Every structure is written in C-alpha cells, then in structure tokens.
Amino acid sequence: QLQLVESGGGLVQPGGSLRLSCAASGFALDKKAIGWFRQAPGQEREGVSCVGVPDVHQWYADSVKGRFTNSRDNAQKSVYLQMNSLQPEDTAVYYCNYRSSWGQGTQVTVSS
C-alpha cells in the first residue's frame, strides 16, 4: 500500500541546481516526516535530510546544510528537495523513505 516515487534527477554542471520530488501514496503525508538518503557507487547509503512538518522539524546533513532545502505540498502529497550549488561529491542515487518504504531512486550526476 505504501509507495514512494522519486523524480527530478539528472545531469547538471557544478554550481547548478536541481529539485527532487517524492510523491507519496497509500498513507497520509500530513504530519509525517520523510527522509532523503543518497548512495554513491561503492559507498554506504547516507542520510541527507529529514522533511518534517513546517516549523516543527527539519534536519540536514552537515555536508548539504546551507545548500539543500526541504519543502512539501500536502495537497499534492509530495515532498521536495531543492539542491543548489551542486558539486561532484553530490553525485549519487537519491532515495526518499518513510518507515520501511523506499522509492526506486533518482540519479543525480554533477559533472562538467
């Protein structure tokens, strides 16, 4: 029943921006915290951010703080990750997560 679908990844040059989307179905998005994770080839999966309800909870990894911003649209049942000032080190497959449910991932490649 629970389903998460990521989109918005792609190829971008260093310094560029992307906005990732995570569409949720099978549960109420309101008041739920959604996590963003990423995994680079040969590396462990790491937490990127936690999308809390507005003015209640937001968390960002130190490596992305100040560059990435969470947002959500409860009516559209989607959460977003605005990624600015992207660097090659941000290259990874990005996943959204709720409890034990994971999306299929969306590839972000930062390269010149």
Buried (B, 14 or more C-beta within 10 A) or exposed (E): EEBBBBBBBEEBEEEBEBBBBBBBEEBEBEEBBBBBBBBBEEEEBEBBBBBBBEEEEBBBBEEBEEBBBBEBEBEEBBBBBBBBEBEEEBBBBBBBBBEEBBBEBBEBBBEE
